[in-house]
Amino acid sequence: MSVFSFLTQTEYTFEGKKSYETVLLLLHRHWFVMAIKLVMFGFMALIPVALRIAIGYIQIDLPFSNYYLFIAAIFYLFWWYGLFYAITMYLLDTWIVTDHRIIDSEQHGFFNRSVAELSLAKIQDISVNIRGVIPTFLDFGDLEVQTAAAAEKFFFKQIAHPNEVRDMIMEAHNQFIRIHPNDVETHETPGSVITP
Amino acid sequence: MLIYWIGAFLVLYHLIRFGVGNQPKAVAFIFFAGSIILVLIVFTAYLTA
């Protein structure tokens, strides 16, 4: 089914991915964050049904009763749009850890996107912050990457299993330092050396 | 309806262009299919009203 090939051909690729890069982690916020929104949308979906039942119970004759189905259909159309807008914003907030760098890509709305990246060599310290009852039970929280620059920090917000992610990033960092002494890249083209 | 489809295009564009992995593309497909079905329901409801 070549028509649907776009669903399978882009696994773990993203804009700006280097040919020599391997994606180690692709992180979103924890599913619980999205689940809260989905429950809210679930309740919103009941509004037209509840309204219909209420109108039938009170037995009032509204002037727009002939158009009720039409109005409800329009409501559901925009409900569908709102639901997928929320899902889109959730899916486009990503943190990617490759074997060379960390990419923080956050979507703040349509055409409002911030992307920052950090070489694994520049990581100095990683701390995890799990705050609250539900995050503790479900094991999700914030991860903070301190870089060599004085004020620059990377935040992974509400990610699942932050302690495991911290260990994996530290392991990737150590491996990167081992393979790339003095932070020298030698991948782009044969014979060329890229220095940061 | 034109406003809806412009908005739908923006959702589809962002999911397909900036989504990493297969999941956003699959979500875009579900959104598109659902949008077509709902628009047809809106038209049918309008004609029968």
gemmi code that builds the backbone of each chain (N, CA, C; Angstrom):
import gemmi

chains = {
    "A": [
        ("MET", (0.852, -1.200, 0.000), (0.000, 0.000, 0.000), (0.884, 1.245, 0.000)),
        ("SER", (1.369, 1.631, -1.192), (2.286, 2.761, -1.260), (1.614, 4.080, -0.882)),
        ("VAL", (0.279, 4.144, -1.005), (-0.448, 5.379, -0.670), (-0.222, 5.745, 0.794)),
        ("PHE", (-0.135, 4.715, 1.644), (0.012, 4.954, 3.075), (1.462, 4.823, 3.544)),
        ("SER", (2.392, 4.845, 2.581), (3.793, 4.646, 2.956), (4.320, 5.766, 3.850)),
        ("PHE", (3.696, 6.962, 3.749), (4.162, 8.076, 4.587), (3.972, 7.770, 6.078)),
        ("LEU", (3.139, 6.756, 6.370), (2.934, 6.388, 7.766), (4.092, 5.560, 8.314)),
        ("THR", (4.893, 4.998, 7.435), (5.944, 4.099, 7.922), (7.354, 4.547, 7.579)),
        ("GLN", (7.491, 5.439, 6.624), (8.840, 5.758, 6.150), (9.586, 6.784, 6.990)),
        ("THR", (8.926, 7.378, 7.950), (9.575, 8.481, 8.658), (9.887, 8.150, 10.116)),
        ("GLU", (9.985, 6.902, 10.424), (10.223, 6.543, 11.817), (11.553, 7.112, 12.301)),
        ("TYR", (11.471, 7.849, 13.410), (12.649, 8.437, 14.049), (13.476, 9.307, 13.115)),
        ("THR", (12.831, 10.007, 12.234), (13.525, 11.030, 11.461), (12.902, 12.368, 11.839)),
        ("PHE", (13.673, 13.409, 11.729), (13.157, 14.737, 12.037), (13.958, 15.745, 11.235)),
        ("GLU", (13.435, 16.943, 11.149), (14.109, 17.999, 10.395), (15.485, 18.258, 10.988)),
        ("GLY", (16.507, 18.246, 10.163), (17.847, 18.555, 10.649), (18.607, 17.358, 11.182)),
        ("LYS", (18.024, 16.169, 11.033), (18.723, 14.972, 11.525), (19.934, 14.693, 10.638)),
        ("LYS", (21.073, 14.518, 11.284), (22.308, 14.230, 10.546), (22.303, 12.767, 10.100)),
        ("SER", (22.957, 12.514, 8.990), (22.944, 11.155, 8.448), (23.633, 10.152, 9.374)),
        ("TYR", (24.570, 10.650, 10.166), (25.331, 9.754, 11.032), (24.734, 9.642, 12.438)),
        ("GLU", (23.627, 10.324, 12.645), (23.022, 10.369, 13.978), (22.072, 9.195, 14.213)),
        ("THR", (22.053, 8.701, 15.413), (21.092, 7.662, 15.783), (20.235, 8.194, 16.924)),
        ("VAL", (18.927, 8.064, 16.765), (18.024, 8.528, 17.819), (17.986, 7.494, 18.942)),
        ("LEU", (18.329, 7.936, 20.137), (18.312, 7.037, 21.294), (16.978, 7.103, 22.025)),
        ("LEU", (16.469, 8.313, 22.160), (15.204, 8.504, 22.885), (14.342, 9.539, 22.183)),
        ("LEU", (13.074, 9.249, 22.089), (12.098, 10.232, 21.612), (11.076, 10.380, 22.733)),
        ("LEU", (11.055, 11.543, 23.351), (10.230, 11.709, 24.557), (9.127, 12.735, 24.355)),
        ("HIS", (7.958, 12.397, 24.898), (6.848, 13.350, 24.984), (6.542, 13.530, 26.469)),
        ("ARG", (5.598, 14.417, 26.751), (5.119, 14.489, 28.134), (4.455, 13.161, 28.478)),
        ("HIS", (4.324, 12.881, 29.757), (3.712, 11.626, 30.209), (2.264, 11.537, 29.715)),
        ("TRP", (1.790, 10.312, 29.457), (0.440, 10.127, 28.919), (-0.629, 10.695, 29.860)),
        ("PHE", (-0.328, 10.759, 31.165), (-1.316, 11.247, 32.125), (-1.699, 12.704, 31.846)),
        ("VAL", (-0.712, 13.485, 31.403), (-0.949, 14.900, 31.085), (-2.013, 14.999, 29.987)),
        ("MET", (-1.880, 14.122, 28.986), (-2.840, 14.111, 27.868), (-4.172, 13.493, 28.307)),
        ("ALA", (-4.088, 12.515, 29.189), (-5.308, 11.820, 29.639), (-6.261, 12.797, 30.325)),
        ("ILE", (-5.720, 13.743, 31.097), (-6.569, 14.745, 31.777), (-7.354, 15.554, 30.736)),
        ("LYS", (-6.640, 15.963, 29.676), (-7.302, 16.741, 28.622), (-8.361, 15.883, 27.908)),
        ("LEU", (-8.022, 14.611, 27.673), (-8.964, 13.728, 26.980), (-10.240, 13.531, 27.802)),
        ("VAL", (-10.095, 13.429, 29.107), (-11.271, 13.285, 29.983), (-12.137, 14.544, 29.885)),
        ("MET", (-11.481, 15.722, 29.864), (-12.230, 16.980, 29.732), (-12.985, 17.032, 28.403)),
        ("PHE", (-12.312, 16.607, 27.337), (-12.984, 16.568, 26.031), (-14.122, 15.543, 26.032)),
        ("GLY", (-13.925, 14.455, 26.780), (-14.979, 13.442, 26.915), (-16.228, 14.031, 27.545)),
        ("PHE", (-16.041, 14.831, 28.594), (-17.180, 15.491, 29.237), (-17.831, 16.508, 28.307)),
        ("MET", (-16.993, 17.225, 27.555), (-17.541, 18.207, 26.611), (-18.406, 17.544, 25.551)),
        ("ALA", (-18.016, 16.333, 25.165), (-18.777, 15.608, 24.132), (-20.183, 15.263, 24.605)),
        ("LEU", (-20.375, 15.237, 25.922), (-21.693, 14.883, 26.465), (-22.651, 16.070, 26.514)),
        ("ILE", (-22.134, 17.288, 26.292), (-22.967, 18.500, 26.433), (-24.219, 18.465, 25.533)),
        ("PRO", (-24.082, 18.223, 24.213), (-25.293, 18.216, 23.374), (-26.290, 17.126, 23.781)),
        ("VAL", (-25.778, 15.967, 24.192), (-26.661, 14.867, 24.609), (-27.397, 15.272, 25.887)),
        ("ALA", (-26.629, 15.828, 26.839), (-27.232, 16.244, 28.119), (-28.267, 17.346, 27.898)),
        ("LEU", (-27.934, 18.270, 26.989), (-28.845, 19.370, 26.686), (-30.146, 18.849, 26.071)),
        ("ARG", (-30.005, 17.888, 25.192), (-31.170, 17.288, 24.524), (-32.075, 16.605, 25.548)),
        ("ILE", (-31.438, 15.869, 26.456), (-32.203, 15.172, 27.503), (-32.910, 16.193, 28.395)),
        ("ALA", (-32.166, 17.266, 28.733), (-32.735, 18.310, 29.600), (-33.932, 18.984, 28.933)),
        ("ILE", (-33.806, 19.285, 27.629), (-34.909, 19.928, 26.885), (-36.119, 19.004, 26.851)),
        ("GLY", (-35.857, 17.713, 26.619), (-36.946, 16.718, 26.583), (-37.608, 16.580, 27.945)),
        ("TYR", (-36.811, 16.687, 28.994), (-37.337, 16.533, 30.357), (-38.203, 17.727, 30.749)),
        ("ILE", (-37.723, 18.926, 30.399), (-38.472, 20.144, 30.751), (-39.700, 20.306, 29.844)),
        ("GLN", (-39.614, 19.697, 28.664), (-40.699, 19.755, 27.662), (-41.015, 21.176, 27.231)),
        ("ILE", (-39.969, 21.908, 26.861), (-40.176, 23.248, 26.306), (-39.960, 23.178, 24.794)),
        ("ASP", (-40.684, 23.988, 24.092), (-40.590, 23.993, 22.640), (-39.707, 25.170, 22.204)),
        ("LEU", (-38.471, 24.843, 21.851), (-37.543, 25.895, 21.458), (-37.699, 26.211, 19.975)),
        ("PRO", (-37.488, 27.482, 19.585), (-37.651, 27.850, 18.172), (-36.634, 27.155, 17.252)),
        ("PHE", (-35.487, 26.766, 17.813), (-34.451, 26.156, 16.974), (-34.433, 24.629, 17.090)),
        ("SER", (-35.512, 24.042, 17.631), (-35.496, 22.594, 17.869), (-35.324, 21.792, 16.570)),
        ("ASN", (-35.816, 22.360, 15.440), (-35.645, 21.674, 14.155), (-34.181, 21.606, 13.734)),
        ("TYR", (-33.421, 22.585, 14.244), (-32.010, 22.669, 13.856), (-31.082, 22.041, 14.899)),
        ("TYR", (-31.673, 21.368, 15.874), (-30.846, 20.870, 16.974), (-29.747, 19.921, 16.483)),
        ("LEU", (-30.128, 19.017, 15.599), (-29.152, 18.036, 15.085), (-28.037, 18.743, 14.313)),
        ("PHE", (-28.429, 19.739, 13.552), (-27.460, 20.528, 12.780), (-26.493, 21.271, 13.713)),
        ("ILE", (-27.054, 21.899, 14.739), (-26.211, 22.637, 15.697), (-25.287, 21.671, 16.449)),
        ("ALA", (-25.852, 20.518, 16.832), (-25.045, 19.513, 17.537), (-23.919, 19.001, 16.637)),
        ("ALA", (-24.225, 18.828, 15.354), (-23.199, 18.338, 14.405), (-22.069, 19.360, 14.269)),
        ("ILE", (-22.434, 20.644, 14.205), (-21.398, 21.693, 14.134), (-20.569, 21.699, 15.423)),
        ("PHE", (-21.257, 21.524, 16.553), (-20.546, 21.466, 17.841), (-19.509, 20.332, 17.807)),
        ("TYR", (-19.944, 19.144, 17.337), (-19.030, 18.001, 17.312), (-17.883, 18.202, 16.318)),
        ("LEU", (-18.156, 18.933, 15.249), (-17.093, 19.224, 14.275), (-15.991, 20.057, 14.929)),
        ("PHE", (-16.392, 21.072, 15.672), (-15.389, 21.923, 16.326), (-14.796, 21.249, 17.572)),
        ("TRP", (-15.591, 20.375, 18.164), (-15.057, 19.558, 19.272), (-13.923, 18.669, 18.742)),
        ("TRP", (-14.158, 18.049, 17.619), (-13.160, 17.189, 16.959), (-11.882, 17.989, 16.667)),
        ("TYR", (-12.096, 19.204, 16.175), (-10.955, 20.068, 15.863), (-10.173, 20.411, 17.141)),
        ("GLY", (-10.890, 20.788, 18.176), (-10.239, 21.136, 19.455), (-9.480, 19.962, 20.044)),
        ("LEU", (-10.073, 18.787, 19.950), (-9.435, 17.570, 20.458), (-8.103, 17.319, 19.751)),
        ("PHE", (-8.132, 17.437, 18.436), (-6.906, 17.149, 17.682), (-5.903, 18.293, 17.739)),
        ("TYR", (-6.385, 19.495, 18.021), (-5.442, 20.592, 18.270), (-4.633, 20.273, 19.532)),
        ("ALA", (-5.341, 19.824, 20.578), (-4.664, 19.472, 21.845), (-3.696, 18.306, 21.628)),
        ("ILE", (-4.132, 17.309, 20.852), (-3.263, 16.149, 20.578), (-2.034, 16.587, 19.776)),
        ("THR", (-2.261, 17.507, 18.822), (-1.140, 18.007, 17.997), (-0.100, 18.697, 18.871)),
        ("MET", (-0.561, 19.567, 19.765), (0.379, 20.290, 20.635), (1.122, 19.317, 21.549)),
        ("TYR", (0.415, 18.266, 21.965), (1.053, 17.245, 22.819), (2.131, 16.493, 22.028)),
        ("LEU", (1.793, 16.098, 20.816), (2.733, 15.290, 20.022), (3.934, 16.092, 19.524)),
        ("LEU", (3.749, 17.403, 19.361), (4.850, 18.215, 18.822), (5.766, 18.777, 19.906)),
        ("ASP", (5.403, 18.570, 21.155), (6.334, 18.883, 22.253), (7.224, 17.664, 22.436)),
        ("THR", (8.411, 17.719, 21.866), (9.258, 16.517, 21.915), (10.655, 16.850, 22.413)),
        ("TRP", (11.259, 15.865, 23.005), (12.661, 15.945, 23.394), (13.331, 14.730, 22.776)),
        ("ILE", (14.336, 15.006, 21.971), (15.014, 13.924, 21.254), (16.444, 13.818, 21.774)),
        ("VAL", (16.818, 12.622, 22.130), (18.204, 12.370, 22.533), (18.828, 11.483, 21.464)),
        ("THR", (19.832, 12.002, 20.802), (20.552, 11.196, 19.813), (21.918, 10.839, 20.404)),
        ("ASP", (22.702, 10.120, 19.656), (24.025, 9.766, 20.174), (25.016, 10.928, 20.043)),
        ("HIS", (24.520, 12.115, 19.578), (25.383, 13.289, 19.472), (24.871, 14.511, 20.228)),
        ("ARG", (23.540, 14.611, 20.369), (22.999, 15.854, 20.935), (21.609, 15.625, 21.533)),
        ("ILE", (21.156, 16.649, 22.208), (19.789, 16.669, 22.745), (19.048, 17.791, 22.032)),
        ("ILE", (17.836, 17.509, 21.589), (17.041, 18.524, 20.893), (15.743, 18.752, 21.672)),
        ("ASP", (15.518, 19.984, 22.021), (14.314, 20.385, 22.753), (13.421, 21.123, 21.770)),
        ("SER", (12.316, 20.511, 21.406), (11.437, 21.096, 20.395), (10.061, 21.305, 21.011)),
        ("GLU", (9.696, 22.545, 21.197), (8.412, 22.832, 21.847), (7.503, 23.640, 20.935)),
        ("GLN", (6.262, 23.207, 20.881), (5.258, 23.871, 20.051), (4.362, 24.688, 20.961)),
        ("HIS", (4.326, 26.002, 20.760), (3.513, 26.859, 21.624), (2.190, 27.245, 20.965)),
        ("GLY", (1.991, 26.794, 19.752), (0.790, 27.124, 18.983), (1.145, 26.971, 17.516)),
        ("PHE", (0.197, 27.253, 16.631), (0.512, 27.167, 15.200), (1.575, 28.209, 14.840)),
        ("PHE", (2.543, 27.783, 14.095), (3.631, 28.648, 13.622), (4.335, 29.364, 14.784)),
        ("ASN", (4.367, 28.723, 15.910), (5.056, 29.270, 17.082), (5.819, 28.112, 17.734)),
        ("ARG", (7.059, 27.995, 17.331), (7.812, 26.789, 17.667), (9.211, 27.190, 18.103)),
        ("SER", (9.689, 26.586, 19.182), (11.062, 26.853, 19.597), (11.842, 25.544, 19.601)),
        ("VAL", (13.005, 25.586, 18.990), (13.865, 24.404, 18.920), (15.241, 24.794, 19.442)),
        ("ALA", (15.730, 24.036, 20.392), (17.074, 24.281, 20.921), (17.811, 22.954, 20.952)),
        ("GLU", (19.101, 23.018, 20.763), (19.860, 21.775, 20.823), (21.130, 21.948, 21.636)),
        ("LEU", (21.615, 20.852, 22.108), (22.766, 20.860, 23.006), (23.633, 19.640, 22.695)),
        ("SER", (24.898, 19.869, 22.494), (25.812, 18.749, 22.257), (25.971, 17.935, 23.544)),
        ("LEU", (26.051, 16.640, 23.391), (26.213, 15.775, 24.573), (27.488, 16.121, 25.346)),
        ("ALA", (28.486, 16.651, 24.620), (29.762, 16.987, 25.268), (29.604, 18.124, 26.276)),
        ("LYS", (28.568, 18.957, 26.084), (28.418, 20.149, 26.937), (27.605, 19.896, 28.211)),
        ("ILE", (27.147, 18.673, 28.378), (26.357, 18.366, 29.578), (27.270, 18.362, 30.799)),
        ("GLN", (26.806, 19.062, 31.829), (27.596, 19.080, 33.069), (26.897, 18.337, 34.200)),
        ("ASP", (25.592, 18.520, 34.253), (24.874, 17.958, 35.391), (23.418, 17.721, 34.991)),
        ("ILE", (22.832, 16.640, 35.496), (21.409, 16.375, 35.204), (20.689, 16.163, 36.527)),
        ("SER", (19.592, 16.865, 36.699), (18.813, 16.653, 37.928), (17.357, 16.351, 37.580)),
        ("VAL", (16.731, 15.580, 38.456), (15.350, 15.139, 38.236), (14.476, 15.736, 39.322)),
        ("ASN", (13.289, 16.173, 38.921), (12.364, 16.768, 39.874), (10.987, 16.118, 39.723)),
        ("ILE", (10.632, 15.269, 40.675), (9.304, 14.632, 40.667), (8.528, 15.221, 41.835)),
        ("ARG", (7.464, 15.944, 41.532), (6.743, 16.673, 42.577), (5.269, 16.302, 42.529)),
        ("GLY", (4.711, 15.863, 43.635), (3.285, 15.568, 43.714), (3.003, 14.084, 43.873)),
        ("VAL", (1.766, 13.796, 44.238), (1.373, 12.405, 44.521), (1.267, 11.590, 43.232)),
        ("ILE", (0.523, 12.121, 42.270), (0.309, 11.374, 41.017), (1.624, 11.198, 40.249)),
        ("PRO", (2.433, 12.256, 40.099), (3.728, 12.041, 39.428), (4.604, 10.994, 40.132)),
        ("THR", (4.540, 10.941, 41.452), (5.334, 9.946, 42.182), (4.812, 8.537, 41.900)),
        ("PHE", (3.473, 8.376, 41.935), (2.892, 7.055, 41.654), (3.168, 6.603, 40.220)),
        ("LEU", (2.986, 7.528, 39.280), (3.111, 7.156, 37.860), (4.531, 7.332, 37.328)),
        ("ASP", (5.409, 7.834, 38.166), (6.819, 8.013, 37.820), (7.009, 8.930, 36.602)),
        ("PHE", (6.573, 10.169, 36.757), (6.902, 11.162, 35.731), (7.259, 12.486, 36.403)),
        ("GLY", (8.050, 13.269, 35.721), (8.481, 14.538, 36.291), (9.392, 15.296, 35.347)),
        ("ASP", (10.023, 16.336, 35.867), (10.890, 17.194, 35.045), (12.345, 16.747, 35.168)),
        ("LEU", (13.044, 16.937, 34.097), (14.473, 16.628, 34.085), (15.198, 17.886, 33.622)),
        ("GLU", (16.212, 18.252, 34.349), (16.922, 19.499, 34.072), (18.366, 19.181, 33.707)),
        ("VAL", (18.763, 19.637, 32.544), (20.139, 19.410, 32.086), (20.905, 20.719, 32.199)),
        ("GLN", (21.905, 20.715, 33.017), (22.753, 21.903, 33.180), (23.901, 21.815, 32.178)),
        ("THR", (24.069, 22.889, 31.420), (25.123, 22.879, 30.407), (26.363, 23.603, 30.926)),
        ("ALA", (27.400, 23.576, 30.091), (28.645, 24.241, 30.469), (28.460, 25.755, 30.525)),
        ("ALA", (27.537, 26.280, 29.717), (27.256, 27.731, 29.749), (26.632, 28.094, 31.094)),
        ("ALA", (26.889, 29.304, 31.537), (26.525, 29.699, 32.901), (25.024, 29.575, 33.186)),
        ("ALA", (24.197, 30.153, 32.340), (22.770, 30.220, 32.663), (21.913, 29.259, 31.843)),
        ("GLU", (22.503, 28.618, 30.873), (21.701, 27.807, 29.957), (21.304, 26.469, 30.582)),
        ("LYS", (20.003, 26.188, 30.524), (19.507, 24.923, 31.060), (18.525, 24.323, 30.080)),
        ("PHE", (18.474, 23.020, 30.073), (17.513, 22.315, 29.246), (16.491, 21.653, 30.156)),
        ("PHE", (15.216, 21.854, 29.838), (14.176, 21.246, 30.649), (13.400, 20.216, 29.839)),
        ("PHE", (13.319, 19.018, 30.359), (12.423, 17.998, 29.818), (11.213, 18.032, 30.749)),
        ("LYS", (10.075, 18.449, 30.218), (8.933, 18.682, 31.110), (8.003, 17.474, 31.170)),
        ("GLN", (7.692, 17.032, 32.370), (6.695, 15.989, 32.654), (6.928, 14.718, 31.842)),
        ("ILE", (8.163, 14.298, 31.748), (8.461, 13.081, 30.983), (8.319, 11.835, 31.871)),
        ("ALA", (8.072, 10.714, 31.221), (7.934, 9.452, 31.954), (9.311, 8.922, 32.334)),
        ("HIS", (9.395, 8.290, 33.482), (10.615, 7.642, 34.000), (11.851, 8.552, 33.885)),
        ("PRO", (11.816, 9.734, 34.507), (12.938, 10.676, 34.354), (14.278, 10.144, 34.867)),
        ("ASN", (14.238, 9.283, 35.893), (15.509, 8.747, 36.420), (16.195, 7.844, 35.407)),
        ("GLU", (15.383, 7.024, 34.727), (15.953, 6.150, 33.688), (16.491, 6.979, 32.526)),
        ("VAL", (15.757, 8.037, 32.181), (16.196, 8.922, 31.090), (17.518, 9.591, 31.464)),
        ("ARG", (17.624, 10.046, 32.720), (18.871, 10.670, 33.193), (20.043, 9.690, 33.033)),
        ("ASP", (19.819, 8.435, 33.437), (20.893, 7.436, 33.331), (21.291, 7.219, 31.867)),
        ("MET", (20.285, 7.171, 31.002), (20.575, 6.942, 29.582), (21.341, 8.115, 28.972)),
        ("ILE", (20.958, 9.345, 29.359), (21.661, 10.528, 28.827), (23.103, 10.540, 29.327)),
        ("MET", (23.298, 10.212, 30.598), (24.663, 10.198, 31.147), (25.519, 9.137, 30.448)),
        ("GLU", (24.883, 7.998, 30.155), (25.596, 6.930, 29.453), (25.975, 7.383, 28.037)),
        ("ALA", (25.009, 8.043, 27.357), (25.274, 8.560, 26.007), (26.364, 9.628, 26.045)),
        ("HIS", (26.324, 10.470, 27.075), (27.329, 11.530, 27.265), (28.724, 10.911, 27.429)),
        ("ASN", (28.819, 9.894, 28.290), (30.122, 9.244, 28.519), (30.648, 8.592, 27.250)),
        ("GLN", (29.723, 7.961, 26.525), (30.133, 7.291, 25.273), (30.593, 8.319, 24.235)),
        ("PHE", (29.865, 9.445, 24.179), (30.221, 10.500, 23.221), (31.616, 11.047, 23.522)),
        ("ILE", (31.879, 11.265, 24.801), (33.204, 11.779, 25.214), (34.295, 10.772, 24.847)),
        ("ARG", (33.967, 9.497, 25.027), (34.946, 8.438, 24.732), (35.258, 8.384, 23.231)),
        ("ILE", (34.193, 8.462, 22.409), (34.366, 8.336, 20.952), (34.899, 9.634, 20.337)),
        ("HIS", (34.495, 10.771, 20.918), (34.885, 12.074, 20.360), (35.761, 12.832, 21.343)),
        ("PRO", (37.016, 12.457, 21.483), (37.877, 13.217, 22.389), (38.045, 14.647, 21.878)),
        ("ASN", (38.020, 15.609, 22.741), (38.108, 17.046, 22.411), (36.905, 17.539, 21.607)),
        ("ASP", (35.805, 16.773, 21.632), (34.556, 17.176, 20.961), (34.760, 17.418, 19.465)),
        ("VAL", (35.506, 16.557, 18.816), (35.788, 16.716, 17.387), (34.935, 15.723, 16.602)),
        ("GLU", (34.150, 16.252, 15.637), (33.301, 15.426, 14.787), (34.056, 15.031, 13.521)),
        ("THR", (33.877, 13.826, 13.067), (34.576, 13.394, 11.850), (33.619, 12.653, 10.923)),
        ("HIS", (32.361, 13.113, 10.856), (31.355, 12.316, 10.153), (30.897, 12.868, 8.810)),
        ("GLU", (30.832, 14.188, 8.662), (30.095, 14.781, 7.542), (30.513, 14.228, 6.187)),
        ("THR", (31.752, 14.421, 5.807), (32.250, 13.864, 4.559), (33.605, 13.213, 4.848)),
        ("PRO", (33.943, 12.171, 4.073), (35.208, 11.495, 4.344), (36.376, 12.483, 4.283)),
        ("GLY", (37.209, 12.448, 5.269), (38.396, 13.284, 5.290), (38.203, 14.627, 5.959)),
        ("SER", (36.937, 15.029, 6.196), (36.730, 16.350, 6.801), (36.593, 16.230, 8.306)),
        ("VAL", (37.032, 17.223, 8.977), (36.946, 17.252, 10.432), (36.147, 18.491, 10.829)),
        ("ILE", (35.116, 18.289, 11.619), (34.288, 19.424, 12.038), (34.581, 19.701, 13.499)),
        ("THR", (34.980, 20.891, 13.773), (35.193, 21.261, 15.181), (34.125, 22.237, 15.603)),
        ("PRO", (33.613, 22.117, 16.795), (32.513, 22.987, 17.220), (32.974, 24.433, 17.436)),
    ],
    "B": [
        ("MET", (-17.504, 26.771, 6.886), (-16.860, 25.481, 6.571), (-15.442, 25.685, 6.026)),
        ("LEU", (-15.295, 26.776, 5.297), (-13.958, 27.111, 4.772), (-12.982, 27.360, 5.930)),
        ("ILE", (-13.486, 28.045, 6.962), (-12.641, 28.328, 8.144), (-12.204, 27.011, 8.788)),
        ("TYR", (-13.157, 26.070, 8.869), (-12.815, 24.773, 9.460), (-11.710, 24.095, 8.672)),
        ("TRP", (-11.840, 24.077, 7.352), (-10.842, 23.370, 6.545), (-9.484, 24.072, 6.550)),
        ("ILE", (-9.498, 25.400, 6.703), (-8.201, 26.101, 6.849), (-7.538, 25.671, 8.161)),
        ("GLY", (-8.353, 25.632, 9.225), (-7.837, 25.178, 10.525), (-7.376, 23.731, 10.471)),
        ("ALA", (-8.163, 22.899, 9.768), (-7.806, 21.476, 9.640), (-6.494, 21.316, 8.883)),
        ("PHE", (-6.320, 22.152, 7.858), (-5.060, 22.112, 7.103), (-3.873, 22.425, 8.017)),
        ("LEU", (-4.054, 23.405, 8.912), (-2.959, 23.783, 9.822), (-2.594, 22.629, 10.752)),
        ("VAL", (-3.610, 21.929, 11.248), (-3.346, 20.766, 12.125), (-2.601, 19.688, 11.339)),
        ("LEU", (-3.108, 19.385, 10.144), (-2.494, 18.328, 9.314), (-1.062, 18.713, 8.929)),
        ("TYR", (-0.886, 19.984, 8.558), (0.442, 20.462, 8.153), (1.446, 20.306, 9.289)),
        ("HIS", (1.052, 20.738, 10.489), (1.974, 20.667, 11.628), (2.287, 19.221, 12.002)),
        ("LEU", (1.252, 18.378, 11.983), (1.489, 16.975, 12.360), (2.422, 16.277, 11.373)),
        ("ILE", (2.202, 16.514, 10.090), (3.004, 15.804, 9.083), (4.389, 16.425, 8.949)),
        ("ARG", (4.459, 17.745, 9.012), (5.756, 18.414, 8.816), (6.676, 18.281, 10.023)),
        ("PHE", (6.136, 18.500, 11.210), (6.990, 18.562, 12.404), (6.913, 17.325, 13.288)),
        ("GLY", (5.952, 16.444, 13.032), (5.822, 15.244, 13.857), (7.006, 14.315, 13.668)),
        ("VAL", (7.488, 13.769, 14.766), (8.610, 12.827, 14.703), (8.066, 11.424, 14.923)),
        ("GLY", (8.411, 10.529, 14.011), (7.938, 9.154, 14.126), (6.632, 8.937, 13.370)),
        ("ASN", (6.084, 7.753, 13.518), (4.870, 7.389, 12.780), (3.594, 7.915, 13.420)),
        ("GLN", (3.624, 8.056, 14.727), (2.400, 8.384, 15.468), (1.706, 9.663, 14.981)),
        ("PRO", (2.425, 10.783, 14.801), (1.744, 12.000, 14.335), (1.104, 11.831, 12.956)),
        ("LYS", (1.730, 11.039, 12.094), (1.153, 10.817, 10.753), (-0.131, 10.009, 10.846)),
        ("ALA", (-0.124, 9.019, 11.712), (-1.329, 8.212, 11.917), (-2.443, 9.068, 12.522)),
        ("VAL", (-2.084, 9.934, 13.456), (-3.066, 10.839, 14.082), (-3.635, 11.795, 13.025)),
        ("ALA", (-2.753, 12.295, 12.145), (-3.199, 13.193, 11.063), (-4.215, 12.485, 10.171)),
        ("PHE", (-3.964, 11.237, 9.885), (-4.863, 10.451, 9.033), (-6.230, 10.283, 9.705)),
        ("ILE", (-6.213, 9.957, 11.004), (-7.471, 9.777, 11.756), (-8.251, 11.099, 11.785)),
        ("PHE", (-7.529, 12.206, 12.020), (-8.175, 13.529, 12.070), (-8.825, 13.861, 10.734)),
        ("PHE", (-8.098, 13.602, 9.656), (-8.611, 13.908, 8.314), (-9.863, 13.072, 8.004)),
        ("ALA", (-9.769, 11.777, 8.292), (-10.906, 10.878, 8.027), (-12.118, 11.296, 8.871)),
        ("GLY", (-11.891, 11.597, 10.148), (-12.980, 12.025, 11.037), (-13.594, 13.338, 10.588)),
        ("SER", (-12.731, 14.252, 10.107), (-13.224, 15.557, 9.645), (-14.159, 15.381, 8.452)),
        ("ILE", (-13.790, 14.526, 7.516), (-14.639, 14.296, 6.335), (-15.992, 13.736, 6.766)),
        ("ILE", (-15.957, 12.757, 7.661), (-17.206, 12.137, 8.129), (-18.088, 13.183, 8.831)),
        ("LEU", (-17.488, 13.994, 9.698), (-18.267, 14.994, 10.447), (-18.825, 16.085, 9.537)),
        ("VAL", (-18.049, 16.476, 8.540), (-18.547, 17.490, 7.587), (-19.743, 16.925, 6.814)),
        ("LEU", (-19.672, 15.665, 6.437), (-20.802, 15.023, 5.751), (-22.036, 14.981, 6.663)),
        ("ILE", (-21.813, 14.707, 7.944), (-22.925, 14.683, 8.910), (-23.541, 16.082, 9.045)),
        ("VAL", (-22.679, 17.108, 9.079), (-23.173, 18.496, 9.185), (-24.036, 18.836, 7.967)),
        ("PHE", (-23.559, 18.464, 6.774), (-24.326, 18.737, 5.553), (-25.663, 18.001, 5.564)),
        ("THR", (-25.618, 16.738, 5.958), (-26.849, 15.934, 6.010), (-27.833, 16.540, 7.017)),
        ("ALA", (-27.313, 16.946, 8.184), (-28.168, 17.545, 9.218), (-28.767, 18.861, 8.734)),
        ("TYR", (-27.979, 19.620, 7.974), (-28.470, 20.898, 7.433), (-29.595, 20.669, 6.417)),
        ("LEU", (-29.412, 19.669, 5.564), (-30.410, 19.390, 4.527), (-31.708, 18.844, 5.104)),
        ("THR", (-31.589, 18.093, 6.186), (-32.801, 17.509, 6.787), (-33.480, 18.445, 7.797)),
        ("ALA", (-32.809, 19.542, 8.151), (-33.378, 20.461, 9.169), (-34.554, 21.251, 8.585)),
    ],
}
model = gemmi.Model(1)
for chain_id, residues in chains.items():
    chain = gemmi.Chain(chain_id)
    for i, (resn, *xyz) in enumerate(residues, 1):
        res = gemmi.Residue()
        res.name, res.seqid = resn, gemmi.SeqId(i, " ")
        for name, pos in zip(("N", "CA", "C"), xyz):
            atom = gemmi.Atom()
            atom.name, atom.element = name, gemmi.Element(name[0])
            atom.pos, atom.b_iso = gemmi.Position(*pos), 0.0
            res.add_atom(atom)
        chain.add_residue(res)
    model.add_chain(chain)
structure = gemmi.Structure()
structure.add_model(model)
structure.setup_entities()
